[in-house]
Amino acid sequence: MLRIAVPNKGSLSEPAADMLREAGYRQRRDSRELVLPDPDNDVEFFFLRPRDIAVYVGAGTVDVGITGRDLLLDSESSATEHLDLGFARSTFRFAAPATQQLSDVTHIAGRRVATSYPTLVRDYLAAHGVAASEIVRLDGAVETAIRLGVADVIADVVETGTTLRAAGLAIFGEPILRSEAVLVRRSDGPEPAGLDVLTRRLQGVLTAHEYVLMDYDVPLALVDQAVAVTPGLESPTVSPLHNREWAAVRAMVRRNETNRVMDTLYDLGARAILVTSIHACRL
């Protein structure tokens, strides 16, 4: 039975649960439930703190887990990324009081840095040959660390930057890391039994989020031009219609290109253009 660690709370929890539900796995009914057997799919879920998941995976306590790339790298565990999951994207950046006008990582030399990710920051600074006077670990919000006098610079997850600006801080330098949710497994040892099925299911959900199914009718003389607009994956399906001068075409199209493709097809002469969401797939 494959043992899967899932975030119990935080920004990763709900989208991870949604993805597993769309992949056909059992859902817990009570948020206090920390272990959930799913015998129909031959898996068992363990609901853990996101920061601890990579540690449990690296120790072999569970086989795989869903966590953030930032949390994985900061854990120093022997877990490794297995699959990008495409949600909970964020950027990890340095920030300092706007009045200081710091511009790059070299300006951190000799300064105190407050962060919830000390290992990640320490490794980044070492890779750039910069020595901070101190790396201060804080488990909560770090944007007030400078005002409270425990740091000169902070390193934190940034989405819009609104919170930092409200605290009088300005982002500087290149991003330390671009993070997102990832499926992790041990970096050594054989692949856990059942991981291949889990991977295919999650990849199917990712593809279903990225693509839609587009159907349309087009004159036979324009089929080649229409197919060039919607090449699909391997090739679109082209079927004859009762009106022998027309054909029906079906193809997968990237979701974010849907309206542009529909406009192009309509201008070309296609009609009855329909778009259907994909619930699941295997490619």
N, C-alpha and C positions, 0 to 999 in steps of 0.2 A: 504494500500500500504506500503510495507516494505521500509524504508529509510536507504540507505547504504552509509556510508562515505568511500571515496576512496582517497588514496594519490594523490595530485595534481602534485607533482614533487618529485625529489630525487630518490634514489636507489630503493624505494618500488614501484614507480609509474608504470613503464613499465611492470614488471612481474605481478603486481596486475591486470593491464588492460588485459594482455594476459590470465591470469587465468579466469577472468570473461568472456572474449570472448569465450574461450574454453568451458565454462559452459553454453553458449548460450545466454548471455546477450548483450544488445545493446551497441555499442561503440560510444564515442563522436568523431566528425569529426574535431573539433576545440579545441585546447588546452586552449583557453580562455573561453570555455564553463564550467561554474562552477556548473550548475544544469542540470541533464539529465534525463528526464522522460523515463521510459521504460514500457509503459502500457501493452504491449503484455505479459510481465512477472510479471506485477503487482508490480514493484519496482521503486524507484526513487534514482538516484545517486547524491551525493554531493561531489565535489572535493575540498578537504581541505588540509591544511598543515599537514604532517604526525604527527608532535608533538602535534597538537590540536585535533586529531581524538578521542583519548581516553577521553578527556575532554567533547567533544560533546556527545559521547555515554553515559558517566557517568551521564551527566545532562539530558539525555532523549531527547535531541534535534534531534538526529538521533537514529535509532534502533540498528544498528550494524555498525562496521567499520573495515577496514583493516589497521593495523599499526604494528610497531615492538614491541616485548616483552619489550625491553629496554625502549622505549618511554611510553608504558603502565605503567610500574612500576615506572617510574620517574614522571608520571603525578599526582599521588596521587588521581586519580579519582575513582569513584565507579564502574568503568568498570572492567570486568574480562575476562580472556581468554575463548573462546568457541571452537576454532578449530585451531590447528597448520597447517600452510599453506606450509611449506617445502621450502620456498625460502628466500633470503636475510639473510642467516645465517651469524652470526658474533660472535666474542668473545669480552667481555668487560674486559680490563686488566689494572693493574697499571704499570707505567713505570717511570724510573728515570735515571739520567745520568749514563752511564755504569761504570764510574770511582768510583761511590759510592758503588757498589756491594751490593745493598739491596737484601734481599732474601725472606722476607715474610711480611705479613700485619702488624706485630707488629712494623716494622721499620718505619711505617708511623706516629707513635705517635709523637706529637709535631711538625709535618711538615705541610706545606701548600700544599693542593691538588687542582689542577685546573682541571675542568671537565665541560662538557656540560650537565651532568646528576647529579646534586647535591643531589637530593633526594635519588637516587639509591645508590650513594657513601656513603651518611650519614647513611642510613639504614644498609649498609653492614659493615661499620666500627663499628657501634653501636652493631651489632650482634656479632662482634668479640672482643668487649670490648676495642676498640682502639679509642683514641681521637686525631684527627688532630687539629693543632693550628688554621686552617682556611680552609674552603672549598670555593674556588674561582670559581664562575660560569662564564664560557665563552661560548658564543653562536656559535663561529666559531671554527676553528682549534685550538687545544690546545697544539700541540707538540712544539710550540715556547714559551710557557708560562714560562718555566724554564730559557731559555736563556734571556728572557726579564725581569726576576727578579720578577715575580708575584707569582711564586709557586716553590716548591721543588720537587713535584711529580705530575704526571698527571694520570688521569684515562680516558681511551678512547677506542673506538671501534677499534679492531685490526683484520685485515684480514691476510695479509702476514707478517706484521711487518717491511716492507721495509721503509716506511715513517719514522717510529720511529728510525730505525737504521741510516738513513740518517741525523737525527737530533742529533745523538750521544746518543740516549736513549736505555735502555735495559728493557725488560719486566721482572717483578719479581712477585713472589707469585702465588697463585691459581687464576683462572679466577673469576672475580666478578660475571659474568653472561654469559651464552650462549644464544644468542638471535636469533630470526627468525621472519618472518612475521606471524602474528596471526589474526584471526577473533575475535573481541571482542564484548561483549554485556554488558548490565547493570547487576550488581551483584545481584540486588534485583528486585522484580516484576515478572510478568508472562512473558513467552517467547513470543516475538513478532510474530504476525501472518505472516507466510511466511518464517520464519527462518528455519523451517524444510526442505523446498524445496531448499533454498539456500545451506544449509549444505549438503544435498544429492548430489547436483550438484558439489559442490567444492570437496567433497570426491570422486566423480566419476572422476574428473580431476586428483586428486592426485593419484588415483589408475591407471589411464591410463598412467600417467608418470612413475609409478613404475613397471608396468607389460607390457609384450608383449604377443601376441597369437602365440603359436607354433604348427604347424601341421607337422606330419611326418608319414611315412609308416613303418611298422615293421612286421616281421614274427610272426604268431600267437603264436608260441612256446616261443617267447620272450616278449609278451605283458606285463606280470606281472613284469618282470625286468624293462621294459621301463617305465611303469606307476610308479614304485618306484622312478625313476629319475624325472618324471614330474607328481607329484601328483595333481597339480592344486590347486584349492581352496577347493570345496567340493569333486570333483572327476573329472578326465578327461573324455572326450567323446571318446568312442571307437566304430568305425563303420567298418562293413565288406567291403572288396573290391571285385571287379570282380574276381580277383585271390583269391580263398578262403583260400589260405595258408597265406595270409597277411591281416593286419588290418590297418586302418587309425586312428591315435590318435590326439586329439586336447586338448591343455591345456594352462592355463595361467602360465607364467614363469616370475620370476623377471628379469627386464631389465638388471641389472648389472651382472646376471649370464648366460646371453644368450649364449655366445660363449662356456663357459665351458660345459653347458648342451648339446649343439649341438655336441661338441667333444665326450662327453660320449655316447650319443645316437648313433653316427656314429660308434664308436668303438664296441658298443653292436650289431650293425647290422641294425639299422634304416637307411632309405634312404628317399630321397625327403623331406628333412627337411626344412621347410619354416617358416619365422618369419614375423609377421604382427604387425604394431603398432596399439594400441587401441586408438581410438579418444575419446570415452566417454564410461561410463559404470555405472551400478547401481548394487550393490552387496547386 
